[in-house]
Amino acid sequence: MSGVLRITYRKSSIGYSERQKQTVRSLGLRKLGQSVERPDTTTVRGMVFHVRHLVTVQEVPGAVSAEGVAASV
């Protein structure tokens, strides 16, 4: 896995567990409709999996994360 994921906060976490709310916050999402780009790692994928009903995910084409650059050098 290399590249970047664009994660968009689509549904409010009100009414869901505190753990899911914390996961959304730790992804860097604060407001509905906000998008962030995170490296495509197993850790980020796991976090997204746990809140997949609250977010949408897209792979950013042509983007390489800093981690991917370091691995290729």
Long-range contacts (C-beta under 8 A, 24 or more apart in sequence): 1-40, 1-41, 1-42, 1-45, 2-40, 2-64, 2-65, 2-67, 2-68, 2-71, 3-39, 3-40, 3-59, 3-60, 3-63, 3-64, 3-65, 3-68, 4-37, 4-38, 4-39, 4-40, 4-59, 4-60, 4-63, 4-64, 4-65, 5-37, 5-38, 5-39, 5-40, 5-44, 5-45, 5-48, 5-57, 5-58, 5-59, 5-60, 6-35, 6-36, 6-37, 6-57, 6-58, 6-59, 6-60, 7-35, 7-36, 7-37, 7-38, 7-48, 7-55, 7-56, 7-57, 8-33, 8-34, 8-35, 8-55, 8-56, 8-57, 8-58, 9-33, 9-34, 9-35, 9-54, 9-55, 10-54, 10-55, 10-56, 11-53, 11-54, 11-55, 12-54, 13-51, 13-54, 16-54, 19-50, 20-50, 20-51, 20-54, 23-47, 23-50, 23-51, 24-51, 24-54, 24-55, 27-51, 27-55, 29-55, 37-63, 39-65, 39-66, 39-67, 39-68, 40-65, 41-67
